[in-house]
Structures are given as structure tokens and as C-alpha cells.
Amino acid sequence: MKRKITIAIDRALLRQARALAAQRGTSISGLAAELAKLVNNEQEYQQARARALARLASGFHLGGGKMPAVRSFMTDKVREQSVVLSGRGLATSHRLMGARSCILVAS
């Protein structure tokens, strides 16, 4: 529902508003209608922002399963390599977590 209002503004601002309205091919009332659109857009933005922040706060499931612990995963890899090398009578060394370890395999 539209409603007429009366506002008090400075003469210089009124001149600028009339000039702007003329450039846009509208009236002062038309500029006020643009103000209504601006207010509506701001409300829509705030609602969309609130929805987006709520989605971020709830998190996203990316489909991955539980990751193995790094240390146990690396230890299993060394065991696998030592089993493969044990049949060949070889020795190998590995770096695990910054420490050097050597596995000697006798055949």
C-alpha cells in the first residue's frame, strides 16, 4: 500500500535530487520508489547472508570416511615393504616421522 509522506530536506539537496531525477527521466517520487527497491534488496541480502552462514556453521559432508592415523599407516607401509624385501635377502632403510630406521632382512 502506497502512502504519501512529507519530508524536510536542504534546498541544495532538493536541487541535486531534481537534477538526478531529470537525468534518469523520472520524478522525485520515482527516486523514492528506487529507495524502496534498495531497502528491499538489503533485506533480501541479509536473509540470504543468514542462510549462507547457517549452512557454513552446520558444515558439509564431503563423503570421506575416517582417515587412518598417520603413524600407524606409515608403520604398516614399512611392514609391507619389509615382507616384500625379506624374500630377496635385501636390507633397506626408511625415514619415519623424521627418524631414520634401518630394517635388515636376512635370507
C-alpha positions in Angstrom: 0.0 0.0 0.0 1.4 3.3 -1.1 1.4 6.2 1.3 2.2 9.9 0.8 4.8 11.4 3.1 6.3 14.8 3.7 10.0 15.2 4.3 12.2 18.2 5.0 15.5 18.4 3.1 18.0 21.1 2.4 17.4 23.3 -0.7 20.8 22.2 -2.2 19.9 18.5 -1.8 16.5 19.1 -3.3 18.1 20.8 -6.4 20.5 17.8 -6.7 17.6 15.3 -6.4 15.6 17.1 -9.1 18.7 17.1 -11.4 19.2 13.4 -10.7 15.6 12.6 -11.4 15.7 14.6 -14.6 18.8 12.7 -15.8 17.1 9.4 -15.1 13.9 10.5 -16.7 11.8 10.2 -13.5 10.5 12.3 -10.7 11.4 12.8 -7.0 8.7 10.2 -6.3 10.4 7.9 -8.8 13.6 8.3 -6.8 11.7 7.4 -3.7 10.5 4.2 -5.4 14.1 3.4 -6.1 14.8 3.8 -2.4 12.1 1.3 -1.7 13.8 -1.2 -4.0 17.1 -0.5 -2.3 15.6 -1.3 1.1 14.0 -4.5 -0.2 17.3 -5.6 -1.8 19.1 -5.0 1.5 16.5 -7.1 3.4 16.9 -10.0 0.8 20.7 -9.8 1.1 20.6 -10.0 4.9 18.3 -13.1 4.7 20.5 -14.8 2.1 23.6 -14.0 4.2 22.0 -15.5 7.3 21.1 -18.7 5.4 24.6 -19.0 4.0 26.2 -18.5 7.4 23.8 -21.1 8.9 24.9 -23.6 6.2 28.6 -22.9 6.9 28.1 -23.4 10.6 26.4 -26.8 10.1 29.3 -28.0 7.9 29.3 -30.1 4.8 29.7 -33.8 4.5 32.3 -34.4 1.7 31.8 -38.2 1.6 35.1 -39.3 3.1 35.5 -41.9 5.7 37.6 -42.0 8.7 41.3 -41.3 7.9 43.9 -43.7 9.4 46.3 -42.4 11.9 49.5 -41.2 10.2 51.9 -43.2 12.4 50.1 -46.5 12.1 49.6 -46.0 8.4 53.3 -45.4 7.9 54.3 -48.4 10.1 52.0 -50.6 8.0 53.7 -49.5 4.8 57.2 -50.3 6.3 55.9 -53.8 7.3 54.6 -54.3 3.8 58.0 -53.3 2.3 59.9 -55.5 4.7 57.8 -58.5 3.8 58.4 -57.9 0.1 62.2 -57.5 0.6 62.6 -60.4 3.0 62.3 -62.9 0.2 65.2 -61.3 -1.6 67.7 -61.1 1.2 67.9 -57.3 1.0 68.4 -54.5 3.5 66.5 -51.2 3.3 66.3 -48.0 5.3 63.3 -45.8 5.7 62.5 -42.4 7.1 59.6 -42.4 9.5 58.4 -39.3 11.2 61.8 -37.6 10.8 63.8 -40.5 12.5 65.9 -42.9 10.4 65.3 -46.6 10.9 67.0 -49.5 9.2 65.5 -52.8 8.5 67.9 -55.7 7.9 66.5 -58.8 6.4 68.5 -62.0 6.2 67.5 -64.8 4.0 
